[in-house]
Amino acid sequence: MLSLYRGTPNHGEWIVVCLEGAWPKLVGDRLAEICRPVAFHNSELEVEILDPDWEDAVRSIQPELLKKLRTATAGKVAVLSLKTPQIPRISQTNSVNL
């Protein structure tokens, strides 16, 4: 299935969609609740960590996760990058004294 759109502009999107469908089986239910595949470009899969509190834990298993993904995609995923959503910080200088 992963080769269906090979060589087309939609190939990366297709790989992400295929991985999304199999994600809980590939990484386990708990990890599937914490992170998800979001983009694929030039053999690099980008995975978003949905809860920043889990970033260190997910990064600690990144090599094992990459190995599973390489196997599941017949080597299509060669690089795994992890990202967390940016949370806006509240400036201390804009606080209101009551």
C-alpha positions as CSV (number, residue, x, y, z in Angstrom):
1,M,0.0,0.0,0.0
2,L,2.8,2.5,0.8
3,S,4.0,2.4,-2.8
4,L,0.6,3.3,-4.2
5,Y,1.5,7.0,-4.7
6,R,5.3,6.6,-5.1
7,G,6.8,9.3,-7.3
8,T,3.7,11.6,-7.0
9,P,3.4,14.8,-5.0
10,N,0.9,13.0,-2.6
11,H,3.4,10.2,-1.7
12,G,4.3,11.7,1.7
13,E,0.7,12.4,2.6
14,W,-0.2,8.8,1.7
15,I,2.5,7.4,4.0
16,V,1.2,9.6,6.8
17,V,-2.4,8.4,6.3
18,C,-1.3,4.7,6.2
19,L,0.7,5.2,9.4
20,E,-2.2,7.0,11.1
21,G,-4.4,4.0,10.4
22,A,-1.9,1.6,11.9
23,W,-0.5,3.9,14.6
24,P,-2.0,2.2,17.7
25,K,-0.9,-1.2,16.5
26,L,2.6,0.0,15.6
27,V,3.3,2.0,18.8
28,G,0.8,0.8,21.3
29,D,-2.5,2.4,22.5
30,R,-0.9,4.6,25.2
31,L,1.8,6.0,23.0
32,A,-0.7,6.6,20.2
33,E,-2.6,8.9,22.6
34,I,0.6,10.9,23.2
35,C,2.0,11.3,19.7
36,R,1.0,11.0,16.0
37,P,2.6,11.1,12.6
38,V,2.1,14.5,10.9
39,A,4.4,14.7,7.8
40,F,6.7,12.7,5.6
41,H,9.4,14.2,3.4
42,N,12.4,12.5,1.8
43,S,12.4,9.5,4.1
44,E,11.9,11.6,7.2
45,L,8.8,11.1,9.3
46,E,7.7,13.9,11.6
47,V,5.9,12.9,14.7
48,E,4.1,15.4,16.9
49,I,4.2,14.9,20.6
50,L,0.8,16.2,21.7
51,D,1.6,16.6,25.4
52,P,4.9,18.4,26.1
53,D,5.1,16.7,29.5
54,W,5.8,13.4,27.6
55,E,8.5,14.8,25.4
56,D,11.5,13.4,27.3
57,A,9.8,10.0,27.6
58,V,9.1,9.8,23.9
59,R,12.6,11.0,23.0
60,S,14.1,8.3,25.2
61,I,12.4,5.6,23.1
62,Q,13.0,7.3,19.7
63,P,15.5,4.6,18.5
64,E,13.1,1.8,19.2
65,L,10.2,3.7,17.6
66,L,12.3,4.4,14.5
67,K,13.2,0.7,14.2
68,K,9.5,-0.3,14.4
69,L,8.6,2.3,11.7
70,R,11.4,1.2,9.4
71,T,10.1,-2.3,9.6
72,A,6.5,-1.3,9.1
73,T,7.4,0.8,6.1
74,A,9.9,-1.5,4.5
75,G,12.6,1.1,5.1
76,K,10.8,4.1,3.7
77,V,11.1,5.9,7.1
78,A,14.8,6.4,7.6
79,V,14.7,9.4,9.9
80,L,12.3,10.2,12.8
81,S,12.0,13.7,14.0
82,L,9.9,14.6,17.0
83,K,8.3,17.9,17.6
84,T,6.1,19.4,20.3
85,P,3.5,22.1,19.9
86,Q,4.7,25.6,20.8
87,I,2.9,26.8,23.9
88,P,2.7,30.6,24.2
89,R,4.4,32.0,27.3
90,I,2.7,34.6,29.4
91,S,4.9,37.6,29.9
92,Q,5.5,38.7,33.5
93,T,5.7,42.3,32.4
94,N,2.1,42.3,31.3
95,S,0.7,41.1,34.6
96,V,-2.1,43.1,36.3
97,N,-1.9,44.0,40.0
98,L,-5.2,43.8,41.7
